[in-house]
Amino acid sequence: MQPSRIRLAALPIAVLSCCLMMSASAFGASVEQETLQYLARLRAIKADGPPEQMQKHNEQMDEAWQFYHAHKDEAMPVLRRELAAELRRKQPAQLVLLDVASFLMVEGDNEDRKRSMQALLAIDSENQIIQANFDQLFRLTHGMTSMADPNLLPFIDRTFLATERGVHIPEHSLTLNPTLICAFLYGGFGAEGERHLQPKLKDRDLMERVLEVLKWIGSPDSVSPVQAAMPPKPPKAPKPPKAPNAEATPETPEAPVKPGSHPSIRIETPARPLDIGNWATVASLP
């Protein structure tokens, strides 16, 4: 009879284990549903709403990140799956790409960072909703520079190199101007970023910005390309002739011959005496 008692005692444990598994499954399903709800809200956000509505959207996005972080083990697989599905769409929701890629970059592993890079390169940086979240776009792009993926450089070129936007960094009470934005992004690539910028010195529309950026991140390797890009200096104007040592004495016109006088006799005006000060000045010249 003893084996039967053991089996009977094991029964409640099996039931409890089954209940826990069912509870965990239900919890996971609940997290998945709530994650999908947050993503649906992202898809519905428009960039042309009133300030009060935009503030509400910002609060919802912050709330979503807090939820993802608090339920990371259950939410991450859902976010990975939904990001991959979004990338397969012909017209992916731009804010979903930006926000999910940003979270995976911050909270994920190396594979997640690759997913974030793929999403970033699929973003239409001219899209209105992306322009409304320009600061977040900069943060994601800057975070991706550490991967040193050369495919990111053309994205930086078309999105940031000619921009006149600034980026606010509230945790440092700092606003980056367009030049510093580019210095942080191209500088993240080290020498490769510098070499990438050098040919753009030939573009007259970009030359001034590129010169400014190279002042921050350039090395002696950029000296020659910068010199070649600079416009030639105008020729120096010829120096004016030196002033004469003394004023020239005008010739005295011949006096008219009076009637009855000898025509060979002339009255000459004596030359003007030289100013000693002039001589002293000229003598001192080399």
Phi, psi and omega in degrees: 000340183297317177301326179295319178297324178295317180295321179293324179290329181285339183299311178300325179295317179296320179296317179297317179298318179297320179296319179296320179296318178295321179294317179297319179297318179294322179295317178298319178295323179295317178297318179299314180297319180290324176298317178296326178294318178297319179293323177297323178294323177299316181296333184273350184287133176247151184273354186256021180281167177292162182304323180296321179291320179295322177297320178296319178297319179299319178294322178294321179293322176295319179297322179297316180296321178297321178293315179301317182292319182291335181235046189302315184298324181272328185279327184301314178300324179292317181295319178297314181297315183289327177294316178298319179294321180295321180294336180277348180287150177293323178232082182294150176290116188297321182288329175295316178301312184294313188286316181292319178300321180295318180293318179296324178297319184283318190255349188265187180260191183298322178294324178294325178294326175294321176295321179296319178297316179300318180292318180300316181291343178270355183283137173271102187291346177272353180299142185299318182290330177287319177297327178289343178240043186297322180298317180293324177298318177298315181299317179295315181297316179297320178297330182279343181297335180294343178280347178054037178277116182297340178293343180282334184298315177299327177296317178296320179304307187281341184263322191240335190295323182258005184292153172247012180279159171247168178231127180266130178247090189296327183293343177245007183050049188227140172241122180274129174280173184304323180295316181291326174305310181292325179298319178293321185284307179291326178296335177295342179266357179065223183298329180295320177296320178297313180297325179295326182281330189305314179297337181286354174295339180280348179274112185296333180286335184250349190303316183297316179295318180297319177299318180297319181292318181294336174298330181272319189245355186286156177240180175303340178296339182269354184298311182296313177300324179294317179297320180293331182277339183290141178295147180297146179286139178296148179297147181291139177292141179297144180290141178294148180298148180293146178293144178297159182296326180215156179295136179290139180272118180296146179293140179273125180297148179298138178288140179297143180282124179286148177301131179092350179268165180284132183291345181273354181267123179235150176259115182260142177274129181297149180294150179289131181296144180287144178279123183298326179300322177296317180297318180298321180294313182294322180297333182278349180285147179291000000 
